[in-house]
Amino acid sequence: MRALLLALLLLAAPLRAAELDGVVLPDSRVAEGVTLRLNGIALRTYSIFRVHVYVAGLYLAQPARTAEAVLRQPGPKLVEMRSLRDVGRDDVHRAWRALLDENCPAPCPVTPAQVERFLALSPALRAGGSTTYVVTPAGVAVLVDGQALGSVPGEAFGRLLLATFIGPAATSPEVRAGLLGTAR
């Protein structure tokens, strides 16, 4: 009886899917009514000093180990970033602009208006804060600390945003490998 009670309590307790650099990401998230599972987790570092900037998790309906497999999946996808340090808005915008440019070679299907809309929704990062990107065929919804800030329309923009994390010109090879679950 005691073992059964313990088993029931364990089933009722939320599972901690992954922990990295003190950040715990849940096993699953729900977006657009679909349960998404944590595909991978990664730590973004910056400079030769390996400054810890954020921990990110990629959530998918089905596990995927390549960028192509992620992009081919129908339905919503979610990227959650948990900030480990403060980063000013100008630095955030500079980094996003460079990543978006690097990941969308000519002829880029994303318009300058979409990029500007995304940057307008991208605030400074606050240590301990979270930024969530929900990618659907309609575009990308941006949430900061659980509050919806707005969205950027267009499937092409969603693909571009995902490419900044997992594409050939991703923010870093370590982030790509971690989110795709191929890190060693």
C-alpha positions as CSV (number, residue, x, y, z in Angstrom):
1,M,0.0,0.0,0.0
2,R,2.8,2.4,0.9
3,A,4.6,1.7,-2.4
4,L,1.4,2.4,-4.3
5,L,0.9,5.7,-2.5
6,L,4.5,6.7,-3.2
7,A,4.1,5.7,-6.9
8,L,0.9,7.8,-7.2
9,L,2.7,10.8,-5.6
10,L,5.6,10.5,-8.0
11,L,3.2,10.4,-10.9
12,A,1.4,13.5,-9.7
13,A,4.7,15.5,-9.2
14,P,5.9,17.5,-12.1
15,L,8.9,16.0,-13.8
16,R,12.0,18.2,-14.2
17,A,13.1,17.5,-17.8
18,A,16.4,19.2,-17.9
19,E,18.7,21.4,-15.8
20,L,21.6,23.4,-17.2
21,D,23.6,26.1,-15.4
22,G,21.0,26.2,-12.6
23,V,18.0,26.7,-15.0
24,V,15.3,24.0,-15.0
25,L,13.1,23.7,-18.0
26,P,9.9,21.6,-17.9
27,D,9.5,18.4,-19.8
28,S,6.6,19.8,-21.9
29,R,4.9,23.0,-22.9
30,V,1.5,23.5,-24.6
31,A,1.2,25.8,-27.6
32,E,-1.9,26.2,-29.8
33,G,-3.5,23.3,-27.9
34,V,-0.6,20.9,-28.8
35,T,1.6,19.3,-26.1
36,L,5.2,19.9,-27.1
37,R,8.1,18.0,-25.6
38,L,11.6,19.3,-24.8
39,N,13.8,18.3,-27.7
40,G,17.0,19.8,-26.4
41,I,18.5,22.4,-24.1
42,A,21.5,24.7,-24.6
43,L,23.7,27.3,-22.9
44,R,24.6,30.4,-24.9
45,T,28.0,31.8,-24.0
46,Y,29.6,34.9,-25.4
47,S,33.2,35.9,-26.1
48,I,36.5,34.2,-25.3
49,F,35.6,34.5,-21.7
50,R,32.6,32.2,-22.2
51,V,30.2,34.6,-20.4
52,H,26.9,32.8,-19.8
53,V,24.0,34.7,-21.5
54,Y,21.0,32.4,-21.5
55,V,19.7,28.8,-21.4
56,A,17.3,27.9,-24.2
57,G,15.0,24.9,-24.8
58,L,13.4,23.8,-28.0
59,Y,10.0,22.2,-27.8
60,L,8.5,20.1,-30.6
61,A,5.6,17.7,-31.1
62,Q,8.0,15.0,-32.3
63,P,11.7,14.7,-31.5
64,A,14.1,15.9,-34.3
65,R,17.8,15.8,-34.6
66,T,18.3,18.0,-37.7
67,A,17.3,21.5,-38.5
68,E,15.5,20.2,-41.6
69,A,13.5,17.7,-39.6
70,V,12.5,20.5,-37.2
71,L,11.4,22.8,-40.0
72,R,9.4,20.1,-41.8
73,Q,7.3,19.4,-38.8
74,P,3.8,20.7,-39.0
75,G,2.2,22.6,-36.2
76,P,3.6,24.8,-33.5
77,K,7.2,24.8,-32.2
78,L,8.4,26.7,-29.1
79,V,11.8,28.2,-28.1
80,E,12.1,29.3,-24.5
81,M,15.1,31.4,-23.4
82,R,15.9,32.0,-19.7
83,S,18.3,35.0,-19.3
84,L,21.3,34.5,-17.0
85,R,22.4,38.1,-17.2
86,D,21.2,41.6,-18.1
87,V,21.7,42.6,-21.7
88,G,20.7,46.0,-22.9
89,R,18.1,46.5,-25.6
90,D,20.6,48.0,-28.1
91,D,22.8,44.9,-27.7
92,V,19.8,42.6,-28.0
93,H,18.8,44.3,-31.3
94,R,22.3,44.3,-32.7
95,A,22.6,40.6,-32.0
96,W,19.2,39.8,-33.5
97,R,19.8,41.9,-36.6
98,A,23.1,40.1,-37.3
99,L,21.6,36.7,-36.7
100,L,18.6,37.4,-38.9
101,D,20.9,38.8,-41.7
102,E,23.3,35.8,-41.5
103,N,20.4,33.3,-41.7
104,C,18.5,34.8,-44.5
105,P,20.7,35.2,-47.6
106,A,19.4,36.9,-50.7
107,P,16.8,36.6,-51.9
108,C,15.4,36.6,-48.4
109,P,11.7,36.0,-48.2
110,V,11.4,38.0,-45.0
111,T,10.6,41.7,-45.3
112,P,12.4,44.5,-43.6
113,A,9.0,45.3,-42.0
114,Q,8.8,41.9,-40.4
115,V,12.4,42.3,-39.0
116,E,11.5,45.7,-37.6
117,R,8.3,44.4,-36.0
118,F,10.3,41.6,-34.4
119,L,12.9,44.0,-33.0
120,A,10.2,46.3,-31.7
121,L,8.9,43.2,-29.7
122,S,12.4,42.4,-28.4
123,P,13.1,44.1,-25.1
124,A,16.3,44.1,-23.0
125,L,17.1,40.9,-21.3
126,R,16.8,40.8,-17.6
127,A,18.6,38.2,-15.5
128,G,16.1,35.6,-14.4
129,G,13.6,36.6,-17.0
130,S,12.2,34.4,-19.8
131,T,11.4,35.1,-23.4
132,T,9.3,32.6,-25.3
133,Y,8.8,32.3,-29.1
134,V,5.9,30.3,-30.4
135,V,6.4,29.5,-34.0
136,T,3.3,28.6,-36.1
137,P,2.5,28.7,-39.8
138,A,0.9,32.1,-39.1
139,G,4.1,33.6,-37.7
140,V,5.9,34.0,-34.4
141,A,4.3,35.1,-31.1
142,V,6.6,36.7,-28.6
143,L,6.1,36.4,-24.8
144,V,8.2,37.9,-22.1
145,D,7.8,36.5,-18.6
146,G,4.6,34.8,-19.7
147,Q,3.0,38.1,-21.1
148,A,2.2,38.2,-24.8
149,L,3.9,41.2,-26.4
150,G,2.7,40.6,-29.9
151,S,3.5,38.7,-33.0
152,V,5.3,38.8,-36.3
153,P,3.2,37.4,-39.2
154,G,4.5,35.0,-41.8
155,E,5.7,31.4,-42.0
156,A,9.0,32.5,-43.5
157,F,9.7,34.6,-40.5
158,G,9.1,31.6,-38.2
159,R,11.5,29.5,-40.2
160,L,14.1,32.3,-40.1
161,L,13.8,32.7,-36.3
162,L,14.3,28.9,-35.8
163,A,17.3,29.1,-38.1
164,T,19.0,31.6,-35.8
165,F,19.0,28.8,-33.2
166,I,19.4,25.6,-35.2
167,G,20.4,26.6,-38.8
168,P,23.8,26.6,-40.5
169,A,24.5,30.2,-39.2
170,A,23.0,29.6,-35.7
171,T,24.0,31.7,-32.8
172,S,26.6,29.1,-32.0
173,P,27.4,25.4,-32.8
174,E,26.9,24.6,-29.1
175,V,23.4,26.1,-29.1
176,R,22.5,24.2,-32.3
177,A,23.8,20.9,-31.0
178,G,22.1,21.3,-27.6
179,L,18.7,22.2,-29.0
180,L,18.8,19.4,-31.5
181,G,19.8,17.0,-28.8
182,T,23.1,16.1,-30.4
183,A,25.4,17.8,-27.9
184,R,28.1,15.5,-26.5
